[in-house]
Amino acid sequence: MTPYFDKYFSELARLFDAVAPDDLIAAAEVIETASSAGRKTIVVGNGGSAGIASHVAVDLVKAAGRRAVAFHDPALITCYANDYGYGNWVAEAMNSYADPGDVAVLISSSGQSENIVNGAKAASEIGLSTITLSGFEESNSLRSMGEVNLWVDSCVYNEVEITHQVWLLAIVDYLIEQDRSSKR
């Protein structure tokens, strides 16, 4: 391998390993508690994080058998953004689609995306459990807004997004394994 890729993949390995396994278990338990009560998980992000949100929601439904949805429909986003402003579209969509006891998984690489931060505030007001994923500055706004807050110690978008995706899919796989173990 070249020195660039040696360094690149070493850094990703460091970031993947930086999460406390107990934090991933706690996030899985938040999702499982809601699922056991017949509630859903709502996953939201912008840009690359929206792609991650969609992937995770599909895997929660299809592979893990949990109810989940991602806010990724352009008509939904542009309708709420047009009527309430882009910074408020997630909050307004939460007000329309979320029920008390649901889970909000909110992803923002910087932790400063106004629409995601406002979505976290709305989730709290509605009575949702919240899991946040952020990166960049340790003191970003989103990082303290959830019951479980997963933070990546990097200011490189792709590193943060890749790490978020790995952690979230690890949570999905953990839920699948928990189901298999309970059937043995």
Backbone as JSON, one array per atom type, in Angstrom:
{
  "sequence": "MTPYFDKYFSELARLFDAVAPDDLIAAAEVIETASSAGRKTIVVGNGGSAGIASHVAVDLVKAAGRRAVAFHDPALITCYANDYGYGNWVAEAMNSYADPGDVAVLISSSGQSENIVNGAKAASEIGLSTITLSGFEESNSLRSMGEVNLWVDSCVYNEVEITHQVWLLAIVDYLIEQDRSSKR",
  "N": [[0.85, -1.17, 0.0], [0.35, 2.33, -0.45], [2.01, 5.1, 1.21], [0.1, 7.13, 1.7], [-2.44, 5.77, 1.76], [-1.9, 3.88, 3.74], [-1.72, 5.56, 5.99], [-4.27, 6.73, 5.87], [-6.11, 4.53, 6.22], [-5.25, 3.61, 8.68], [-5.94, 5.78, 10.3], [-8.75, 5.71, 10.03], [-9.23, 3.23, 11.27], [-8.44, 3.88, 13.87], [-10.42, 5.78, 14.51], [-12.79, 4.22, 14.29], [-12.41, 2.5, 16.44], [-12.51, 4.21, 18.57], [-14.91, 4.61, 19.83], [-16.8, 3.91, 22.74], [-17.72, 0.65, 23.49], [-19.9, 0.28, 25.21], [-21.41, 2.56, 24.71], [-22.4, 2.08, 22.14], [-23.94, -0.16, 22.68], [-25.77, 1.02, 24.43], [-27.09, 2.75, 22.64], [-28.25, 0.85, 20.93], [-29.96, -0.34, 22.78], [-31.74, 1.75, 23.3], [-33.07, 1.9, 20.85], [-34.13, -0.71, 20.77], [-35.8, -0.73, 23.04], [-37.77, 1.14, 22.28], [-38.72, -0.17, 19.99], [-39.73, -2.54, 21.07], [-41.92, -1.53, 22.34], [-43.57, -1.01, 20.27], [-42.9, 1.2, 18.8], [-41.25, 3.5, 16.49], [-38.14, 4.13, 14.75], [-36.7, 7.1, 13.74], [-34.61, 8.32, 11.32], [-32.29, 10.79, 10.47], [-30.41, 12.98, 8.38], [-28.13, 15.21, 6.63], [-27.1, 15.59, 3.22], [-24.35, 13.5, 2.65], [-24.78, 12.28, 5.09], [-27.52, 11.97, 5.01], [-27.74, 9.95, 3.14], [-26.56, 7.9, 4.63], [-28.44, 7.79, 6.71], [-30.71, 6.86, 5.32], [-29.79, 4.32, 4.47], [-29.33, 3.06, 6.97], [-31.92, 3.12, 8.09], [-33.31, 1.43, 6.28], [-31.91, -0.99, 6.72], [-32.48, -1.39, 9.43], [-35.22, -1.95, 9.24], [-35.46, -4.08, 7.26], [-33.35, -6.01, 7.77], [-33.05, -6.09, 10.58], [-35.61, -6.11, 11.54], [-36.99, -4.01, 12.79], [-39.18, -1.21, 13.17], [-38.69, 1.56, 11.15], [-37.81, 4.73, 9.67], [-36.57, 7.01, 7.25], [-36.14, 10.45, 6.81], [-36.12, 11.39, 3.78], [-37.35, 12.01, 1.44], [-37.54, 14.1, -1.3], [-39.76, 15.79, -1.85], [-41.03, 15.99, 0.63], [-38.99, 17.19, 2.19], [-38.52, 19.63, 0.76], [-41.05, 20.77, 0.84], [-41.51, 21.29, 3.62], [-39.24, 22.84, 4.1], [-39.67, 25.02, 2.41], [-42.0, 26.11, 3.52], [-41.38, 26.55, 6.25], [-38.73, 27.25, 6.47], [-35.35, 26.25, 5.86], [-33.82, 25.61, 8.11], [-35.69, 24.7, 9.88], [-37.04, 22.5, 8.89], [-36.67, 19.78, 9.66], [-37.56, 19.72, 12.32], [-40.26, 20.42, 11.94], [-41.1, 18.27, 10.35], [-40.72, 16.23, 12.2], [-42.67, 16.99, 14.06], [-44.92, 16.35, 12.56], [-44.68, 13.6, 11.96], [-43.62, 12.07, 14.08], [-44.16, 10.17, 17.07], [-44.77, 10.23, 20.59], [-42.36, 8.39, 22.41], [-41.11, 7.28, 20.21], [-37.91, 6.95, 18.51], [-35.36, 9.23, 17.72], [-32.76, 9.4, 15.49], [-30.21, 11.38, 14.92], [-28.07, 12.85, 12.64], [-25.18, 14.67, 12.1], [-22.37, 15.79, 10.64], [-20.78, 17.98, 11.46], [-22.11, 18.67, 13.73], [-23.39, 21.01, 13.98], [-25.42, 21.63, 12.25], [-28.18, 23.49, 11.57], [-30.82, 22.61, 11.02], [-30.78, 19.97, 11.93], [-30.07, 20.25, 14.63], [-32.29, 21.76, 15.5], [-34.18, 19.82, 14.98], [-33.49, 17.96, 16.94], [-34.19, 19.38, 19.22], [-36.99, 19.56, 18.84], [-37.61, 16.82, 18.88], [-37.09, 16.2, 21.55], [-39.05, 17.79, 22.8], [-41.37, 16.54, 21.89], [-41.19, 14.1, 23.07], [-39.46, 12.06, 22.35], [-36.9, 9.56, 22.41], [-33.48, 10.24, 21.95], [-30.74, 9.79, 19.79], [-27.62, 10.96, 19.01], [-25.28, 11.68, 16.41], [-22.2, 13.0, 15.74], [-19.37, 15.08, 14.81], [-16.25, 16.77, 14.38], [-15.87, 19.65, 16.24], [-15.45, 19.13, 19.71], [-17.21, 20.32, 21.44], [-19.57, 20.74, 20.0], [-22.94, 21.73, 19.12], [-24.92, 19.66, 18.84], [-23.94, 17.45, 20.17], [-24.57, 17.17, 22.89], [-27.26, 16.68, 23.06], [-28.71, 14.32, 23.13], [-29.87, 11.16, 24.51], [-28.02, 9.26, 24.09], [-24.92, 10.05, 22.81], [-22.88, 10.03, 20.15], [-19.68, 10.73, 19.16], [-17.26, 11.73, 16.79], [-13.85, 12.14, 16.68], [-12.7, 13.99, 14.63], [-12.12, 16.29, 11.97], [-12.58, 15.91, 9.34], [-14.73, 15.45, 6.76], [-15.35, 12.98, 5.28], [-14.11, 11.05, 6.89], [-15.55, 11.33, 9.28], [-18.19, 10.75, 8.4], [-17.9, 8.11, 7.37], [-17.21, 6.79, 9.71], [-19.5, 7.25, 11.29], [-21.32, 5.73, 9.78], [-20.25, 3.13, 10.0], [-20.43, 2.72, 12.8], [-23.25, 2.94, 13.18], [-24.22, 0.83, 11.57], [-23.01, -1.25, 12.88], [-24.5, -1.21, 15.22], [-27.0, -1.99, 14.18], [-26.3, -4.6, 13.35], [-25.68, -5.66, 15.86], [-28.22, -5.65, 17.08], [-29.46, -7.56, 15.44], [-27.9, -9.81, 16.05], [-28.52, -10.04, 18.8], [-31.2, -10.8, 18.59], [-30.88, -13.33, 17.37], [-29.46, -14.66, 19.37], [-31.37, -14.74, 21.4], [-33.1, -16.6, 20.44], [-31.85, -18.98, 20.59]],
  "CA": [[0.0, 0.0, 0.0], [1.11, 3.58, -0.47], [1.99, 5.79, 2.51], [-1.16, 7.84, 1.89], [-3.5, 4.85, 2.17], [-1.53, 3.34, 5.05], [-2.11, 6.55, 6.98], [-5.73, 6.9, 5.78], [-6.82, 3.42, 6.85], [-4.88, 3.6, 10.1], [-6.76, 6.8, 10.95], [-10.11, 5.18, 10.12], [-9.24, 2.19, 12.31], [-8.39, 4.58, 15.16], [-11.72, 6.38, 14.74], [-13.77, 3.16, 14.53], [-12.16, 1.93, 17.77], [-12.58, 5.24, 19.61], [-16.19, 4.58, 20.51], [-16.94, 2.95, 23.84], [-18.74, -0.34, 23.15], [-21.09, 0.52, 26.03], [-22.23, 3.58, 24.05], [-23.11, 1.43, 21.04], [-24.96, -0.99, 23.31], [-26.8, 1.94, 24.92], [-27.87, 3.18, 21.48], [-29.06, -0.3, 20.52], [-31.01, -0.53, 23.78], [-32.74, 2.79, 23.08], [-33.85, 1.45, 19.69], [-34.86, -1.92, 21.15], [-36.87, -0.35, 23.96], [-38.84, 1.73, 21.48], [-39.27, -1.2, 19.12], [-40.53, -3.46, 21.9], [-43.16, -0.82, 22.68], [-44.29, -0.75, 19.03], [-42.52, 2.52, 18.3], [-40.36, 3.51, 15.33], [-36.91, 4.92, 14.76], [-36.64, 8.08, 12.65], [-33.2, 8.6, 11.1], [-32.22, 12.0, 9.65], [-29.12, 13.63, 8.17], [-28.01, 16.04, 5.43], [-26.05, 15.19, 2.28], [-23.86, 12.14, 2.86], [-25.44, 11.75, 6.28], [-28.86, 11.55, 4.59], [-27.54, 8.63, 2.55], [-26.35, 6.98, 5.75], [-29.73, 7.66, 7.38], [-31.54, 6.0, 4.49], [-29.22, 2.96, 4.55], [-29.56, 2.51, 8.3], [-33.36, 2.88, 8.25], [-33.64, 0.23, 5.51], [-31.35, -2.17, 7.4], [-33.26, -1.61, 10.65], [-36.48, -2.58, 8.86], [-35.33, -5.35, 6.54], [-32.44, -6.98, 8.38], [-33.21, -6.19, 12.03], [-37.01, -6.26, 11.87], [-37.48, -2.89, 13.61], [-39.83, -0.15, 12.39], [-37.8, 2.72, 10.97], [-38.03, 5.56, 8.5], [-35.63, 8.12, 7.07], [-36.71, 11.61, 6.12], [-35.26, 11.62, 2.61], [-38.18, 12.32, 0.29], [-37.34, 15.5, -1.68], [-41.0, 16.56, -1.73], [-41.21, 16.26, 2.06], [-37.97, 18.15, 2.62], [-38.72, 20.95, 0.15], [-42.32, 21.31, 1.34], [-41.3, 21.86, 4.95], [-38.22, 23.89, 4.0], [-40.31, 26.18, 1.8], [-43.0, 26.71, 4.42], [-40.86, 26.87, 7.59], [-37.3, 27.55, 6.39], [-34.54, 25.03, 5.87], [-33.38, 25.33, 9.47], [-36.79, 24.15, 10.68], [-37.79, 21.44, 8.23], [-36.63, 18.52, 10.42], [-38.45, 19.9, 13.47], [-41.64, 20.37, 11.47], [-41.38, 16.89, 9.94], [-40.87, 15.48, 13.46], [-44.0, 17.31, 14.6], [-45.94, 15.68, 11.76], [-44.52, 12.15, 11.82], [-43.14, 11.38, 15.28], [-45.06, 9.93, 18.19], [-44.02, 10.04, 21.84], [-41.81, 7.04, 22.55], [-40.26, 6.96, 19.07], [-36.49, 7.29, 18.63], [-34.78, 10.06, 16.67], [-31.32, 9.27, 15.28], [-29.9, 12.62, 14.2], [-26.68, 12.78, 12.18], [-24.6, 15.9, 11.56], [-20.91, 15.67, 10.74], [-20.24, 19.09, 12.26], [-22.88, 18.85, 14.95], [-23.86, 22.39, 14.0], [-26.46, 21.83, 11.24], [-29.33, 24.1, 12.24], [-32.02, 21.78, 10.88], [-30.64, 18.78, 12.77], [-30.14, 20.73, 16.02], [-33.7, 22.07, 15.76], [-34.87, 18.53, 15.03], [-33.24, 17.38, 18.26], [-35.04, 20.12, 20.18], [-38.37, 19.11, 18.62], [-37.7, 15.44, 19.35], [-37.18, 16.27, 23.01], [-40.36, 18.36, 23.16], [-42.4, 15.57, 21.54], [-41.04, 12.94, 23.94], [-38.69, 11.01, 21.7], [-35.54, 9.28, 22.82], [-32.63, 10.76, 20.88], [-29.35, 9.36, 19.61], [-26.96, 11.9, 18.09], [-23.97, 11.37, 15.87], [-21.56, 14.23, 15.28], [-17.91, 15.08, 14.76], [-15.64, 18.08, 14.41], [-15.56, 20.2, 17.56], [-15.94, 18.34, 20.83], [-18.3, 21.06, 22.09], [-20.61, 21.1, 19.04], [-24.3, 21.85, 19.7], [-25.69, 18.42, 18.82], [-23.3, 16.41, 20.97], [-25.15, 17.03, 24.23], [-28.71, 16.76, 22.94], [-29.35, 13.02, 23.12], [-29.62, 10.21, 25.6], [-26.73, 8.69, 23.67], [-24.27, 10.99, 21.89], [-21.68, 9.43, 19.58], [-18.88, 11.81, 18.59], [-16.04, 11.33, 16.09], [-12.77, 13.11, 16.89], [-12.1, 14.32, 13.34], [-12.72, 17.42, 11.24], [-12.59, 15.52, 7.93], [-16.08, 14.96, 6.51], [-15.44, 11.56, 4.93], [-13.76, 10.25, 8.06], [-16.68, 11.39, 10.21], [-19.32, 10.05, 7.82], [-17.6, 6.68, 7.33], [-17.26, 6.3, 11.09], [-20.91, 7.2, 11.67], [-21.97, 4.6, 9.11], [-19.77, 1.88, 10.61], [-21.02, 2.58, 14.13], [-24.69, 2.68, 13.08], [-24.44, -0.52, 11.05], [-22.63, -2.16, 13.97], [-25.68, -1.26, 16.1], [-27.98, -2.84, 13.49], [-25.82, -5.99, 13.45], [-25.81, -6.05, 17.27], [-29.63, -5.99, 17.28], [-29.69, -8.84, 14.75], [-27.27, -10.86, 16.87], [-29.32, -10.19, 20.02], [-32.37, -11.61, 18.22], [-30.42, -14.71, 17.15], [-29.1, -15.23, 20.68], [-32.57, -14.99, 22.2], [-33.8, -17.74, 19.85], [-31.05, -20.2, 20.79]],
  "C": [[0.89, 1.24, 0.0], [1.06, 4.23, 0.92], [0.67, 6.54, 2.76], [-2.24, 6.9, 2.43], [-3.17, 4.15, 3.48], [-2.0, 4.27, 6.16], [-3.64, 6.68, 7.03], [-6.46, 5.79, 6.53], [-6.43, 3.25, 8.32], [-5.72, 4.61, 10.88], [-8.21, 6.32, 11.07], [-10.21, 4.11, 11.2], [-9.23, 2.82, 13.7], [-9.77, 5.16, 15.49], [-12.79, 5.32, 15.04], [-13.66, 2.65, 15.97], [-12.35, 2.93, 18.89], [-13.9, 5.23, 20.37], [-16.15, 3.56, 21.65], [-18.02, 1.94, 23.45], [-20.03, -0.16, 23.96], [-22.0, 1.58, 25.41], [-23.01, 3.0, 22.88], [-24.22, 0.54, 21.59], [-26.1, -0.12, 23.82], [-27.69, 2.42, 23.78], [-28.78, 2.05, 21.0], [-30.21, -0.52, 21.5], [-32.11, 0.53, 23.65], [-33.66, 2.38, 21.93], [-34.7, 0.24, 20.05], [-36.01, -1.62, 22.09], [-38.05, 0.24, 23.21], [-39.51, 0.68, 20.62], [-40.16, -2.16, 19.89], [-41.86, -2.85, 22.3], [-43.98, -0.48, 21.43], [-43.99, 0.59, 18.41], [-41.51, 2.38, 17.16], [-39.11, 4.34, 15.6], [-36.91, 5.8, 13.53], [-35.18, 8.49, 12.51], [-33.08, 9.76, 10.11], [-30.78, 12.51, 9.56], [-29.19, 14.48, 6.91], [-26.94, 15.45, 4.51], [-25.65, 13.73, 2.45], [-24.51, 11.48, 4.06], [-26.87, 11.33, 5.99], [-28.79, 10.18, 3.93], [-27.34, 7.57, 3.61], [-27.67, 6.73, 6.46], [-30.64, 6.71, 6.63], [-31.08, 4.54, 4.59], [-29.55, 2.32, 5.89], [-31.04, 2.22, 8.52], [-33.79, 1.61, 7.51], [-33.14, -1.02, 6.22], [-32.07, -2.44, 8.73], [-34.56, -2.34, 10.33], [-36.25, -3.98, 8.32], [-34.51, -6.39, 7.29], [-32.71, -7.19, 9.87], [-34.67, -6.29, 12.47], [-37.57, -5.21, 12.81], [-38.14, -1.87, 12.69], [-38.9, 1.05, 12.34], [-38.16, 3.45, 9.69], [-36.92, 6.61, 8.46], [-36.38, 9.24, 6.38], [-35.79, 11.94, 4.95], [-36.05, 11.94, 1.34], [-38.01, 13.8, -0.08], [-38.6, 16.35, -1.55], [-41.26, 16.93, -0.27], [-40.25, 17.35, 2.52], [-38.26, 19.54, 2.07], [-40.04, 21.58, 0.58], [-42.11, 22.0, 2.68], [-40.26, 22.98, 4.91], [-38.82, 25.16, 3.41], [-41.23, 26.89, 2.78], [-42.42, 27.21, 5.74], [-39.4, 27.29, 7.62], [-36.48, 26.28, 6.55], [-34.11, 24.65, 7.28], [-34.44, 24.68, 10.33], [-37.47, 22.94, 10.07], [-37.79, 20.14, 9.02], [-37.58, 18.61, 11.61], [-39.91, 19.79, 13.04], [-42.03, 18.97, 11.01], [-41.54, 16.0, 11.17], [-42.25, 15.73, 14.05], [-45.11, 16.59, 13.84], [-45.88, 14.16, 11.83], [-44.18, 11.4, 13.09], [-44.25, 11.24, 16.31], [-44.22, 9.8, 19.45], [-43.58, 8.58, 21.98], [-41.01, 6.57, 21.35], [-38.81, 7.33, 19.39], [-36.11, 8.17, 17.45], [-33.28, 9.79, 16.65], [-30.94, 10.43, 14.37], [-28.41, 12.68, 13.92], [-26.27, 14.11, 11.59], [-23.1, 15.81, 11.73], [-20.33, 16.74, 11.64], [-20.91, 19.21, 13.62], [-23.49, 20.23, 15.06], [-24.98, 22.65, 12.98], [-27.74, 22.29, 11.91], [-30.57, 23.21, 12.17], [-31.96, 20.54, 11.77], [-30.72, 19.15, 14.25], [-31.58, 21.07, 16.38], [-34.55, 20.8, 15.79], [-34.69, 17.85, 16.37], [-34.08, 18.07, 19.33], [-36.5, 19.67, 20.06], [-38.57, 17.69, 19.14], [-37.87, 15.4, 20.87], [-38.55, 16.76, 23.45], [-41.5, 17.36, 22.92], [-42.35, 14.36, 22.48], [-40.35, 11.76, 23.29], [-37.38, 10.78, 22.44], [-34.66, 9.7, 21.65], [-31.23, 10.2, 20.96], [-28.74, 10.34, 18.63], [-25.63, 11.33, 17.64], [-23.39, 12.65, 15.29], [-20.06, 14.03, 15.24], [-17.42, 16.5, 14.92], [-15.37, 18.52, 15.84], [-16.21, 19.38, 18.68], [-17.15, 19.0, 21.5], [-19.41, 21.46, 21.11], [-22.0, 21.01, 19.68], [-25.02, 20.52, 19.83], [-25.2, 17.41, 19.85], [-23.92, 16.2, 22.34], [-26.67, 16.91, 24.21], [-29.43, 15.41, 22.97], [-29.14, 12.24, 24.4], [-28.29, 9.51, 25.36], [-26.17, 9.63, 22.61], [-22.95, 10.38, 21.42], [-20.93, 10.51, 18.8], [-17.6, 11.24, 17.99], [-15.02, 12.46, 16.21], [-12.01, 13.35, 15.58], [-12.83, 15.51, 12.76], [-12.74, 17.16, 9.74], [-13.94, 14.84, 7.64], [-16.13, 13.46, 6.23], [-15.09, 10.66, 6.1], [-14.92, 10.2, 9.05], [-17.84, 10.56, 9.67], [-19.09, 8.54, 7.77], [-17.71, 6.08, 8.73], [-18.7, 6.22, 11.58], [-21.59, 5.98, 11.05], [-21.53, 3.28, 9.73], [-20.41, 1.67, 11.98], [-22.5, 2.24, 14.05], [-24.98, 1.28, 12.55], [-24.0, -1.57, 12.06], [-23.79, -2.3, 14.96], [-26.75, -2.14, 15.48], [-27.56, -4.31, 13.62], [-25.91, -6.52, 14.88], [-27.26, -6.45, 17.56], [-29.98, -7.34, 16.64], [-29.12, -9.99, 15.57], [-28.02, -11.1, 18.16], [-30.57, -11.05, 19.75], [-31.99, -13.07, 18.04], [-30.12, -15.37, 18.49], [-30.33, -15.56, 21.5], [-33.36, -16.2, 21.68], [-33.06, -19.06, 20.07], [-31.47, -20.93, 22.04]]
}
